[in-house]
């Protein structure tokens, strides 16, 4: 018997995974700055929903997905309220690793699914790729600004947004070649983006920076 997958359910599942991955990164940053429950919730909310909300605005999608799926909002609220119980024994080094891994997972899933959503609305290739990059990076940008940190997007010389940009073009190539269906193409692109981000960070690969002289 052939297994049939509902693309809407698949993309929703991937998005939920990305949301809680980004929420986890927001929680660790909030705890590093010793924010209270309200401050933690704001940081988690921005990390989890900031990029997707901007994506929905640009794609003219209403209501926002966190309004349509309010259970996700309750989930991040619970993370803010109960976060201290799970993070109290975590060292700073471990926290930084969790942020890196969570960010990579969210980067991969949000960038690929964001690009796919734009393509479904018949957006041209380059704008669709940029929608994916924005969806994947804007939440972390807002998270760091809210926590009064220099944004990882701006300060980390390891390829980040550029990985999403290249990976989204890889998704377009997979869709064009039609080796896989839309679902598996999106999954492969998500994994490739997340894996590339982690590998480049592990290897210490850095982008060239402006000298200023």
PASEBA-1860 file (N, C-alpha, C; in nm, 3 decimals):
! residues 213
1> XXXXXXXX> 0.085/-0.119/0.000/0.000/0.000/0.000/0.089/0.124/0.000 ~ 0.060/0.214/-0.088/0.143/0.335/-0.101/0.106/0.435/0.008 ~ 0.209/0.489/0.073/0.189/0.586/0.179/0.172/0.725/0.118 ~ 0.061/0.790/0.151/0.032/0.923/0.099/0.057/1.027/0.208 ~ 0.134/1.130/0.174/0.166/1.235/0.269/0.095/1.363/0.229 ~ 0.031/1.425/0.326/-0.035/1.553/0.302/0.070/1.664/0.311 ~ 0.098/1.734/0.200/0.202/1.837/0.203/0.176/1.945/0.308 ~ 0.050/1.981/0.328/0.018/2.084/0.428/0.056/2.037/0.569
9> XXXXXXXX> 0.025/1.910/0.597/0.059/1.855/0.728/0.210/1.846/0.745 ~ 0.279/1.808/0.639/0.425/1.797/0.644/0.490/1.932/0.670 ~ 0.447/2.034/0.597/0.507/2.166/0.615/0.473/2.224/0.752 ~ 0.352/2.195/0.800/0.315/2.239/0.935/0.403/2.173/1.039 ~ 0.429/2.043/1.022/0.514/1.970/1.116/0.656/2.025/1.116 ~ 0.710/2.049/0.997/0.844/2.106/0.987/0.849/2.244/1.052 ~ 0.745/2.322/1.031/0.742/2.456/1.087/0.736/2.452/1.239 ~ 0.660/2.359/1.295/0.652/2.345/1.441/0.789/2.309/1.498
17> XXXXXXXX> 0.860/2.218/1.432/0.995/2.181/1.476/1.086/2.304/1.475 ~ 1.079/2.381/1.367/1.163/2.501/1.356/1.126/2.604/1.463 ~ 0.997/2.620/1.488/0.952/2.717/1.588/1.011/2.685/1.725 ~ 1.003/2.557/1.765/1.052/2.523/1.898/1.204/2.516/1.903 ~ 1.269/2.494/1.790/1.415/2.504/1.786/1.458/2.648/1.808 ~ 1.393/2.741/1.738/1.424/2.882/1.758/1.383/2.928/1.898 ~ 1.270/2.877/1.947/1.227/2.912/2.083/1.331/2.869/2.185 ~ 1.390/2.751/2.164/1.494/2.704/2.255/1.614/2.797/2.254
25> XXXXXXXX> 1.651/2.845/2.135/1.763/2.939/2.128/1.729/3.068/2.203 ~ 1.603/3.113/2.190/1.559/3.233/2.262/1.563/3.213/2.411 ~ 1.526/3.092/2.456/1.526/3.062/2.599/1.668/3.067/2.656 ~ 1.763/3.008/2.585/1.901/3.008/2.635/1.960/3.148/2.639 ~ 1.931/3.228/2.537/1.981/3.365/2.539/1.918/3.443/2.654 ~ 1.788/3.424/2.675/1.719/3.493/2.784/1.777/3.455/2.919 ~ 1.806/3.327/2.938/1.861/3.284/3.066/2.004/3.332/3.086 ~ 2.079/3.342/2.976/2.215/3.397/2.988/2.211/3.541/3.038
33> XXXXXXXX> 2.105/3.613/3.001/2.091/3.752/3.043/2.005/3.766/3.169 ~ 1.968/3.651/3.228/1.892/3.649/3.354/1.763/3.729/3.345 ~ 1.691/3.711/3.237/1.563/3.779/3.221/1.457/3.709/3.305 ~ 1.357/3.786/3.350/1.246/3.726/3.423/1.153/3.655/3.325 ~ 1.042/3.602/3.376/0.952/3.523/3.292/0.895/3.604/3.177 ~ 0.861/3.732/3.205/0.806/3.816/3.099/0.911/3.844/2.992 ~ 1.032/3.881/3.037/1.139/3.907/2.941/1.176/3.782/2.863 ~ 1.176/3.667/2.930/1.206/3.542/2.862/1.101/3.511/2.756
41> XXXXXXXX> 0.975/3.534/2.791/0.867/3.507/2.695/0.882/3.596/2.572 ~ 0.917/3.723/2.592/0.935/3.815/2.478/1.050/3.767/2.389 ~ 1.162/3.729/2.451/1.277/3.681/2.373/1.243/3.553/2.298 ~ 1.173/3.461/2.365/1.134/3.335/2.302/1.035/3.360/2.190 ~ 0.938/3.448/2.215/0.837/3.479/2.113/0.902/3.537/1.988 ~ 0.992/3.632/2.007/1.057/3.694/1.892/1.141/3.594/1.815 ~ 1.215/3.509/1.888/1.299/3.408/1.822/1.213/3.309/1.745 ~ 1.102/3.267/1.805/1.019/3.162/1.746/0.931/3.213/1.632
49> XXXXXXXX> 0.877/3.333/1.649/0.773/3.379/1.557/0.810/3.501/1.474 ~ 0.922/3.566/1.506/0.956/3.690/1.436/0.975/3.673/1.287 ~ 1.057/3.575/1.248/1.084/3.553/1.105/0.961/3.507/1.030 ~ 0.886/3.414/1.089/0.766/3.365/1.023/0.658/3.471/1.011 ~ 0.651/3.561/1.109/0.552/3.669/1.101/0.586/3.764/0.988 ~ 0.712/3.801/0.975/0.752/3.887/0.864/0.728/3.817/0.731 ~ 0.756/3.688/0.725/0.727/3.610/0.604/0.579/3.618/0.569 ~ 0.492/3.599/0.669/0.347/3.603/0.644/0.303/3.741/0.598
57> XXXXXXXX> 0.365/3.845/0.654/0.332/3.982/0.612/0.369/4.002/0.465 ~ 0.489/3.960/0.429/0.536/3.980/0.291/0.457/3.895/0.192 ~ 0.414/3.777/0.237/0.337/3.688/0.149/0.186/3.714/0.158 ~ 0.148/3.812/0.240/0.007/3.849/0.258/-0.076/3.731/0.306 ~ -0.022/3.660/0.406/-0.091/3.546/0.464/-0.158/3.588/0.595 ~ -0.289/3.571/0.605/-0.364/3.603/0.725/-0.460/3.490/0.757 ~ -0.485/3.463/0.887/-0.414/3.521/1.002/-0.273/3.465/1.013 ~ -0.190/3.532/1.096/-0.055/3.482/1.117/-0.063/3.339/1.172
65> XXXXXXXX> 0.038/3.260/1.142/0.033/3.119/1.179/0.027/3.097/1.329 ~ 0.084/3.190/1.409/0.078/3.174/1.553/-0.058/3.216/1.609 ~ -0.137/3.287/1.530/-0.275/3.316/1.567/-0.363/3.197/1.530 ~ -0.337/3.143/1.412/-0.414/3.028/1.363/-0.386/2.903/1.446 ~ -0.262/2.893/1.496/-0.222/2.778/1.578/-0.180/2.829/1.716 ~ -0.276/2.876/1.792/-0.245/2.942/1.919/-0.185/2.847/2.021 ~ -0.200/2.715/1.999/-0.138/2.620/2.092/0.014/2.636/2.093 ~ 0.071/2.679/1.980/0.215/2.704/1.976/0.253/2.819/2.069
73> XXXXXXXX> 0.166/2.918/2.076/0.190/3.033/2.163/0.189/2.989/2.309 ~ 0.096/2.901/2.343/0.093/2.846/2.479/0.220/2.766/2.507 ~ 0.269/2.698/2.405/0.391/2.620/2.422/0.511/2.705/2.456 ~ 0.529/2.816/2.385/0.644/2.901/2.414/0.625/2.974/2.547 ~ 0.499/3.002/2.586/0.474/3.061/2.717/0.516/2.963/2.827 ~ 0.484/2.835/2.806/0.525/2.734/2.904/0.677/2.724/2.912 ~ 0.745/2.736/2.798/0.892/2.734/2.799/0.947/2.849/2.881 ~ 0.884/2.966/2.872/0.930/3.082/2.947/0.909/3.062/3.096
81> XXXXXXXX> 0.795/3.005/3.134/0.762/2.988/3.275/0.842/2.877/3.342 ~ 0.871/2.771/3.266/0.936/2.653/3.323/1.083/2.642/3.283 ~ 1.133/2.741/3.210/1.268/2.731/3.156/1.375/2.714/3.261 ~ 1.361/2.782/3.375/1.465/2.778/3.479/1.485/2.636/3.532 ~ 1.378/2.558/3.535/1.387/2.423/3.588/1.478/2.335/3.503 ~ 1.476/2.357/3.372/1.555/2.272/3.282/1.693/2.328/3.250 ~ 1.712/2.457/3.275/1.838/2.520/3.234/1.930/2.553/3.351 ~ 1.885/2.532/3.473/1.961/2.577/3.590/2.099/2.515/3.597
89> XXXXXXXX> 2.112/2.389/3.555/2.239/2.317/3.566/2.325/2.325/3.440 ~ 2.277/2.399/3.339/2.351/2.407/3.213/2.465/2.506/3.224 ~ 2.580/2.469/3.176/2.695/2.560/3.175/2.684/2.655/3.056 ~ 2.760/2.762/3.058/2.756/2.858/2.948/2.804/2.795/2.817 ~ 2.906/2.710/2.824/2.957/2.646/2.704/2.850/2.559/2.642 ~ 2.780/2.481/2.725/2.673/2.395/2.674/2.561/2.479/2.614 ~ 2.531/2.591/2.678/2.426/2.679/2.626/2.460/2.729/2.488 ~ 2.584/2.769/2.469/2.625/2.820/2.339/2.611/2.712/2.232
97> XXXXXXXX> 2.642/2.589/2.267/2.627/2.480/2.170/2.480/2.458/2.136 ~ 2.395/2.465/2.237/2.252/2.446/2.212/2.199/2.556/2.121 ~ 2.240/2.679/2.145/2.196/2.790/2.061/2.239/2.766/1.917 ~ 2.362/2.720/1.898/2.413/2.696/1.764/2.332/2.587/1.694 ~ 2.309/2.476/1.762/2.235/2.365/1.702/2.090/2.404/1.675 ~ 2.026/2.468/1.774/1.887/2.509/1.756/1.872/2.609/1.643 ~ 1.964/2.704/1.637/1.961/2.802/1.529/1.979/2.734/1.393 ~ 2.067/2.636/1.387/2.091/2.566/1.260/1.967/2.490/1.215
105> XXXXXXXX> 1.899/2.423/1.308/1.776/2.351/1.274/1.670/2.447/1.224 ~ 1.650/2.556/1.299/1.551/2.655/1.257/1.587/2.719/1.125 ~ 1.716/2.747/1.106/1.763/2.807/0.981/1.728/2.718/0.863 ~ 1.757/2.589/0.875/1.731/2.497/0.765/1.585/2.484/0.732 ~ 1.502/2.463/0.833/1.360/2.438/0.808/1.289/2.564/0.763 ~ 1.310/2.676/0.833/1.238/2.798/0.799/1.277/2.852/0.662 ~ 1.406/2.840/0.628/1.449/2.893/0.498/1.389/2.812/0.384 ~ 1.392/2.679/0.395/1.339/2.595/0.288/1.188/2.605/0.276
113> XXXXXXXX> 1.118/2.600/0.392/0.971/2.608/0.386/0.924/2.747/0.345 ~ 0.998/2.851/0.386/0.962/2.987/0.345/0.974/3.005/0.196 ~ 1.083/2.953/0.139/1.101/2.960/-0.006/0.992/2.881/-0.078 ~ 0.960/2.763/-0.025/0.857/2.681/-0.088/0.721/2.749/-0.084 ~ 0.689/2.816/0.026/0.562/2.889/0.035/0.553/2.999/-0.070 ~ 0.664/3.071/-0.088/0.666/3.178/-0.189/0.650/3.120/-0.329 ~ 0.714/3.008/-0.355/0.702/2.945/-0.486/0.559/2.899/-0.513 ~ 0.491/2.852/-0.410/0.352/2.809/-0.425/0.260/2.926/-0.462
121> XXXXXXXX> 0.304/3.046/-0.425/0.228/3.167/-0.460/0.278/3.230/-0.590 ~ 0.360/3.153/-0.664/0.412/3.195/-0.795/0.505/3.314/-0.788 ~ 0.580/3.326/-0.679/0.682/3.429/-0.672/0.800/3.389/-0.761 ~ 0.870/3.487/-0.820/0.991/3.456/-0.898/1.100/3.397/-0.809 ~ 1.200/3.337/-0.870/1.301/3.261/-0.798/1.375/3.343/-0.693 ~ 1.435/3.457/-0.732/1.516/3.533/-0.637/1.433/3.587/-0.520 ~ 1.317/3.649/-0.543/1.235/3.691/-0.428/1.195/3.575/-0.339 ~ 1.165/3.459/-0.397/1.129/3.342/-0.317/1.245/3.298/-0.228
129> XXXXXXXX> 1.366/3.299/-0.284/1.485/3.264/-0.206/1.504/3.363/-0.091 ~ 1.484/3.491/-0.119/1.503/3.593/-0.016/1.397/3.583/0.094 ~ 1.274/3.544/0.057/1.171/3.523/0.158/1.216/3.415/0.256 ~ 1.274/3.307/0.202/1.325/3.201/0.287/1.435/3.248/0.380 ~ 1.526/3.329/0.329/1.636/3.382/0.411/1.580/3.471/0.522 ~ 1.486/3.558/0.487/1.426/3.648/0.585/1.353/3.570/0.694 ~ 1.273/3.470/0.652/1.198/3.390/0.749/1.291/3.319/0.846 ~ 1.408/3.279/0.798/1.500/3.200/0.880/1.589/3.284/0.971
137> XXXXXXXX> 1.609/3.410/0.939/1.707/3.490/1.012/1.648/3.604/1.095 ~ 1.528/3.650/1.060/1.476/3.771/1.124/1.442/3.748/1.271 ~ 1.392/3.627/1.304/1.359/3.600/1.444/1.480/3.606/1.535 ~ 1.592/3.547/1.491/1.714/3.554/1.570/1.767/3.695/1.583 ~ 1.750/3.774/1.478/1.791/3.914/1.482/1.712/3.990/1.589 ~ 1.580/3.972/1.591/1.496/4.038/1.691/1.527/3.987/1.832 ~ 1.551/3.856/1.844/1.586/3.797/1.974/1.708/3.864/2.033 ~ 1.813/3.878/1.954/1.937/3.934/2.004/1.923/4.083/2.035
145> XXXXXXXX> 1.848/4.155/1.953/1.825/4.297/1.979/1.749/4.315/2.110 ~ 1.645/4.233/2.131/1.566/4.242/2.254/1.649/4.211/2.377 ~ 1.749/4.123/2.363/1.836/4.085/2.475/1.960/4.174/2.482 ~ 1.962/4.281/2.403/2.072/4.377/2.403/2.205/4.312/2.369 ~ 2.200/4.217/2.275/2.320/4.152/2.224/2.344/4.198/2.081 ~ 2.473/4.200/2.044/2.504/4.222/1.903/2.450/4.103/1.825 ~ 2.363/4.127/1.727/2.297/4.015/1.659/2.396/3.916/1.599 ~ 2.368/3.787/1.622/2.451/3.681/1.566/2.461/3.694/1.415
153> XXXXXXXX> 2.350/3.738/1.354/2.347/3.754/1.209/2.453/3.851/1.162 ~ 2.481/3.955/1.243/2.576/4.059/1.205/2.717/4.033/1.259 ~ 2.726/3.961/1.371/2.856/3.950/1.438/2.928/3.818/1.412 ~ 2.854/3.713/1.377/2.916/3.582/1.357/2.974/3.574/1.217 ~ 3.107/3.567/1.204/3.167/3.561/1.070/3.149/3.427/1.001 ~ 3.103/3.325/1.077/3.075/3.196/1.015/2.953/3.209/0.924 ~ 2.955/3.154/0.805/2.841/3.167/0.713/2.709/3.128/0.779 ~ 2.612/3.217/0.770/2.482/3.195/0.834/2.371/3.220/0.732
161> XXXXXXXX> 2.338/3.348/0.710/2.236/3.379/0.610/2.279/3.333/0.471 ~ 2.410/3.338/0.445/2.461/3.295/0.315/2.438/3.146/0.293 ~ 2.443/3.067/0.401/2.414/2.924/0.390/2.269/2.902/0.348 ~ 2.178/2.980/0.410/2.037/2.970/0.373/2.016/3.014/0.229 ~ 2.085/3.119/0.188/2.071/3.171/0.052/2.113/3.065/-0.051 ~ 2.230/3.006/-0.030/2.279/2.903/-0.123/2.190/2.779/-0.116 ~ 2.151/2.739/0.004/2.068/2.621/0.021/1.932/2.635/-0.046 ~ 1.876/2.755/-0.043/1.746/2.778/-0.107/1.757/2.765/-0.259
169> XXXXXXXX> 1.869/2.806/-0.313/1.891/2.783/-0.457/1.904/2.634/-0.486 ~ 1.963/2.562/-0.391/1.969/2.418/-0.405/1.830/2.355/-0.407 ~ 1.739/2.410/-0.324/1.600/2.363/-0.326/1.536/2.388/-0.461 ~ 1.557/2.505/-0.517/1.502/2.535/-0.649/1.556/2.439/-0.754 ~ 1.685/2.405/-0.742/1.744/2.312/-0.837/1.680/2.173/-0.824 ~ 1.661/2.127/-0.702/1.596/1.997/-0.680/1.454/1.995/-0.738 ~ 1.381/2.104/-0.717/1.245/2.111/-0.769/1.245/2.112/-0.922 ~ 1.346/2.178/-0.979/1.355/2.184/-1.125/1.391/2.048/-1.184
177> XXXXXXXX> 1.483/1.976/-1.118/1.525/1.845/-1.167/1.418/1.738/-1.148 ~ 1.332/1.760/-1.047/1.222/1.667/-1.018/1.271/1.526/-0.986 ~ 1.388/1.516/-0.925/1.435/1.386/-0.878/1.351/1.338/-0.760 ~ 1.304/1.434/-0.680/1.224/1.405/-0.562/1.096/1.488/-0.569 ~ 0.996/1.450/-0.490/0.875/1.532/-0.486/0.901/1.656/-0.400 ~ 0.801/1.741/-0.390/0.817/1.868/-0.319/0.855/1.845/-0.173 ~ 0.789/1.748/-0.110/0.814/1.720/0.031/0.960/1.682/0.054 ~ 1.009/1.581/-0.017/1.145/1.533/0.006/1.249/1.634/-0.040
185> XXXXXXXX> 1.218/1.711/-0.142/1.310/1.817/-0.184/1.327/1.919/-0.072 ~ 1.216/1.953/-0.007/1.221/2.049/0.103/1.295/1.992/0.223 ~ 1.272/1.866/0.252/1.342/1.800/0.364/1.492/1.796/0.337 ~ 1.531/1.755/0.217/1.672/1.748/0.182/1.737/1.886/0.193 ~ 1.670/1.987/0.142/1.725/2.123/0.149/1.738/2.169/0.294 ~ 1.637/2.140/0.377/1.642/2.179/0.518/1.760/2.114/0.590 ~ 1.776/1.983/0.569/1.886/1.911/0.633/2.021/1.961/0.583 ~ 2.029/1.986/0.452/2.155/2.034/0.395/2.194/2.170/0.451
193> XXXXXXXX> 2.096/2.259/0.464/2.125/2.393/0.517/2.169/2.384/0.663 ~ 2.094/2.309/0.744/2.129/2.295/0.885/2.265/2.227/0.901 ~ 2.289/2.122/0.823/2.416/2.051/0.830/2.533/2.137/0.787 ~ 2.513/2.215/0.681/2.621/2.303/0.634/2.654/2.409/0.737 ~ 2.551/2.464/0.800/2.573/2.565/0.904/2.656/2.508/1.018 ~ 2.620/2.389/1.066/2.693/2.327/1.176/2.835/2.288/1.135 ~ 2.850/2.233/1.016/2.981/2.190/0.969/3.076/2.308/0.955 ~ 3.028/2.416/0.894/3.112/2.534/0.876/3.150/2.597/1.009
201> XXXXXXXX> 3.055/2.596/1.104/3.086/2.649/1.237/3.189/2.560/1.307 ~ 3.174/2.428/1.294/3.268/2.334/1.355/3.408/2.349/1.297 ~ 3.415/2.370/1.165/3.545/2.384/1.099/3.605/2.524/1.117 ~ 3.524/2.617/1.169/3.573/2.752/1.189/3.588/2.833/1.062 ~ 3.512/2.797/0.958/3.517/2.871/0.831/3.454/3.008/0.851 ~ 3.524/3.112/0.805/3.475/3.248/0.825/3.468/3.321/0.692 ~ 3.369/3.408/0.682/3.355/3.492/0.564/3.454/3.607/0.572 ~ 3.504/3.656/0.459/3.591/3.775/0.462/3.515/3.896/0.513
209> XXXXX> 3.581/3.977/0.595/3.517/4.095/0.652/3.581/4.223/0.598 ~ 3.502/4.331/0.600/3.553/4.459/0.553/3.664/4.507/0.646 ~ 3.772/4.553/0.587/3.889/4.593/0.663/3.870/4.730/0.726 ~ 3.809/4.820/0.651/3.788/4.955/0.702/3.905/5.048/0.676 ~ 4.009/4.996/0.609/4.126/5.081/0.579/4.134/5.104/0.428
END
